[in-house]
């Protein structure tokens, strides 16, 4: 007899996969959009993502490092 301990992870994975398929099929976006190359870079054309939907935090500048070949001071 197969133990529940052996089968439970497989059942949980199958349930999560089925849930992912249901969520993706019911997302409600008929146009997946496409990426087009422009003179400024790349741009998403179409799709269900609006410019304000994805918020990217401002980058924090890295601390300065010692030039190569010179010992670090401090």
N, C-alpha and C positions, 0 to 999 in steps of 0.2 A: 504494500500500500504506500502511496506517495504521501509524504508528510505535508501538512499545511504550510510548514515553514519553507518548503521547496516551491510550492505552487503560488503562494501569496504574492511574491514579487512579480511573477509573470502575469497574474491576473490584474494587479495594480497597474503595471505598464500597459497592458492592453486597454484598460479602462481610460488611462490618461491619453493614449493615442487616439482612441475613439472620440474622446472629448475634444481633442485638438482638431480632428477632422470636422466635427460638427461645428465648432466655433469658426473655423476657416470657411466652411461652406455657407455659413449664415452671416458672414461679415457685412454683407450688404453693399459691396462695392463691385459694380459691373465692369468698371474700367480700371485695370491694374496700373495704368500709366506706363510711361517709357522715359528713358534717360536720353536726352539729346545733347550733343556737344555744341557749345556756343563759343564765341570769341573770348568770353570771360571764364570758361570752364565747362561744367556740366549743369544741366537743368532738368528737373522732373517736369514732364508735360503730361497733363491728365492725372488720373488717379483720384484717390479720396483723401489725400493728405494736403491740408492747407498750410500756408507758410507759418502760421503761429502754432501748429500742432506739435512740432518738435522744438524744444527749447534746448539750445546748447549753451552750457555755462561758459563764461569768459575764461580764457586760458590764463593760468598763473605762470608768470615768467620764472624760468629756472634760475637758481642762484649762480653768480659768476664762478667760474672755475679757473684754476691756475693754468697758464699757458703750458703747452707740452715742453718738457725739458727743464722747467723751473720748479724748484721745490715749493710746496705749499707753505704759505706764511700763517703763523697762528699758533 
